[in-house]
């Protein structure tokens, strides 16, 4: 079958550059904070808390949440391995555009496969991709089960569920390792913002 991918497309250079947009904001360096962890680990909750802290301190950010993106941009994708890979590829490209706009981007996706996270990292310069591992044991995630998904997965009602019948490959060298077992949501958020300040993003 012939490919339906677009051809004869050319990248257009903008009169306003990435550097111009970064300098206009002045008080921050753009980057993507790539939150990864099991369903129910606290990715979205902690990412929201981080964005609230950034906003309250006058920084420019945007949060891309897994469920929200699947309502629009990725509503055509399911949860088999191939669709998961495409889901992350698209978000990687979107996050690159937001970084180009000079923002601090927060993404809250399970993104279970190391190879896919590495592909997203490769889209950004070395200093612009910050992997944030929300490290919460499977048993804790199942106990929380805010959406009742683990219960359905254990009952066989949901297939390809990460941590049950689909693999989760934990980061080996995440820039930020968040241990949710020993910290509150506020403490986790403060740990991340402190990292950004110590490394010159804020």
C-alpha positions in Angstrom: 0.0 0.0 0.0 1.3 3.4 -1.0 2.2 5.8 1.8 -0.2 8.7 2.5 2.5 10.8 4.1 2.7 14.4 2.8 5.4 15.2 0.2 6.8 18.4 -1.2 6.8 20.1 2.2 9.4 22.7 3.2 10.3 24.0 6.7 9.6 27.7 6.7 11.9 29.9 8.8 10.1 32.4 11.0 11.1 36.1 11.2 10.8 35.8 15.0 13.3 33.2 16.2 13.3 30.9 19.1 16.0 33.0 20.7 13.8 36.1 20.3 11.0 34.4 22.1 13.2 33.2 24.9 14.8 36.6 25.3 11.3 38.2 25.4 10.4 36.1 28.4 13.8 36.8 30.0 13.2 35.0 33.3 13.4 31.4 32.2 15.0 28.9 30.0 12.6 26.7 27.9 12.5 23.0 28.6 10.2 20.0 28.6 9.6 18.3 31.9 8.7 14.7 30.8 6.8 13.1 33.7 6.7 9.3 33.4 5.3 6.6 35.7 2.6 4.1 36.1 -1.1 4.9 35.9 -2.1 6.3 39.3 1.5 7.2 40.3 0.6 10.8 40.6 2.0 12.2 37.4 -0.9 14.6 36.6 -1.3 15.6 40.2 2.3 16.5 40.7 2.6 18.1 37.3 -0.4 20.3 38.1 1.2 21.3 41.4 4.5 22.2 39.6 2.6 24.3 37.1 0.8 26.1 39.9 4.1 26.9 41.5 5.6 28.1 38.3 2.6 30.3 37.5 2.5 31.8 40.9 6.1 32.8 40.5 5.6 34.5 37.2 6.9 31.8 34.8 5.4 30.8 31.5 4.5 27.1 31.2 1.9 24.7 29.7 0.8 21.3 30.9 0.1 18.6 28.3 -1.9 15.8 30.1 -2.3 12.3 28.7 -6.1 12.1 29.1 -6.7 15.6 27.8 -4.6 15.1 24.7 -6.5 11.9 23.9 -9.7 14.0 23.8 -8.5 15.9 20.8 -5.1 15.5 19.1 -4.8 11.8 19.8 -8.4 10.7 19.9 -7.8 8.3 17.1 -5.3 6.2 19.0 -5.9 3.2 21.3 -3.7 1.6 23.9 -1.9 -1.2 22.0 1.9 -0.9 21.8 1.9 0.7 18.3 -0.7 3.4 19.3 1.2 4.1 22.5 4.4 4.7 20.4 2.5 7.1 18.0 0.9 8.8 21.0 4.3 9.6 22.5 5.8 10.6 19.0 3.0 13.2 18.5 3.4 14.6 22.0 7.2 14.8 21.5 6.6 16.9 18.4 4.1 19.1 20.2 6.4 19.6 23.2 9.2 20.6 20.8 6.9 23.4 19.4 6.1 24.6 22.9 9.8 24.7 23.8 10.4 26.6 20.6 7.9 29.1 21.8 10.0 29.7 24.9 7.8 27.8 27.4 8.5 25.3 30.1 6.4 22.4 29.0 5.1 19.7 31.4 3.9 16.4 30.0 2.1 13.8 32.1 2.1 10.5 30.1 2.8 7.0 31.2 5.2 6.7 28.2 6.1 3.2 29.2 8.9 2.4 26.8 12.5 3.7 27.2 13.1 3.8 23.5 10.1 6.1 22.9 11.2 8.5 25.6 14.7 8.5 24.1 13.3 9.4 20.7 11.5 12.4 22.3 14.8 13.3 24.1 16.5 13.3 20.8 14.1 15.9 19.4 15.4 18.5 21.9 18.8 19.9 22.7 20.6 18.2 25.5 19.6 20.7 28.2 15.9 21.0 27.1 14.7 17.5 28.0 14.2 16.7 31.7 12.9 13.3 32.5 10.9 13.2 35.7 10.4 9.7 37.1 7.3 9.6 39.4 8.4 6.5 41.2 5.3 4.9 42.8 5.1 1.1 43.4 2.6 -0.8 41.5 0.8 -2.0 44.7 0.4 1.7 45.7 -1.0 2.6 42.3 -3.4 -0.3 42.4 -4.5 0.7 45.9 -5.2 4.3 44.8 -6.8 3.2 41.4 -8.6 6.6 41.1 -10.3 5.7 37.8 -10.9 2.0 38.6 -8.7 1.0 35.7 -6.5 -1.6 37.5 -9.6 -3.4 38.8 -10.9 -3.6 35.2 -7.5 -4.7 33.9 -7.2 -7.4 36.5 -10.7 -8.6 35.5 -9.6 -8.7 31.8 -12.0 -5.8 30.8 -9.0 -3.6 29.7 -6.3 -5.1 27.5 -2.7 -3.8 27.1 -2.8 -2.1 30.5 0.6 -0.9 31.7 1.9 -2.8 34.7 -0.6 -5.6 34.2 -0.3 -7.1 30.8 1.8 -4.4 29.1 5.3 -3.6 30.3 6.5 -0.4 32.0 10.2 0.3 31.5 11.4 2.5 34.4 13.9 5.2 33.6 17.5 4.3 34.3 19.0 7.8 34.5 16.1 10.2 35.0 17.2 13.8 35.7 14.7 14.0 38.5 13.7 10.9 40.6 10.6 11.6 42.7 9.9 9.2 45.5 6.2 9.6 46.2 6.3 7.1 49.1 8.3 9.5 51.2 7.0 12.9 50.1 3.7 14.8 49.9 2.5 16.2 46.6 3.7 19.7 47.6 7.1 18.3 48.6 7.4 16.5 45.2 6.5 19.7 43.3 9.0 21.7 45.4 11.7 19.2 44.6 11.1 19.7 40.9 11.0 23.5 41.0 14.2 23.5 43.1 15.9 21.4 40.5 14.9 23.9 37.8 16.3 26.8 39.9 19.5 25.0 40.7 20.1 24.2 37.1 19.4 27.7 35.7 16.0 27.2 34.1 14.4 29.7 36.5 
